[in-house]
Amino acid sequence: MKLKLARTAIGNKPKIIEIEKLEEDLEKRSIFYFDKDNSDKDIKGLIEYFTQKEFSVYAREIKFGLNQEDYLYEVHIVR
């Protein structure tokens, strides 16, 4: 499964990351930010993937502006 990481600037395109690479990065960090271009289905798939591997996962939408289009997903993944 491929997911888009949050943009670092408004004009930039989001970077794409494989779920397996995310799993490798869990040794370094446990909080990830994903772009609004990911569908809810993708985020739910991410939660399900790590829950099946016995991780605790918490995900939420973070709004950072007055426009309803200004949001990103914050996901915490811990063992």
Stockholm file with secondary structure:
# STOCKHOLM 1.0

chainA/1-79         MKLKLARTAIGNKPKIIEIEKLEEDLEKRSIFYFDKDNSDKDIKGLIEYFTQKEFSVYAREIKFGLNQEDYLYEVHIVR
#=GR chainA/1-79 SS CEEEBCCSSTTSCCCEEEHHHHHHHTTTCSEEEECTTSCHHHHHHHHHHHHHTTCEEEEEEEECSSSTTCEEEEEEEEC
#=GC SS_cons        CEEEBCCSSTTSCCCEEEHHHHHHHTTTCSEEEECTTSCHHHHHHHHHHHHHTTCEEEEEEEECSSSTTCEEEEEEEEC
//
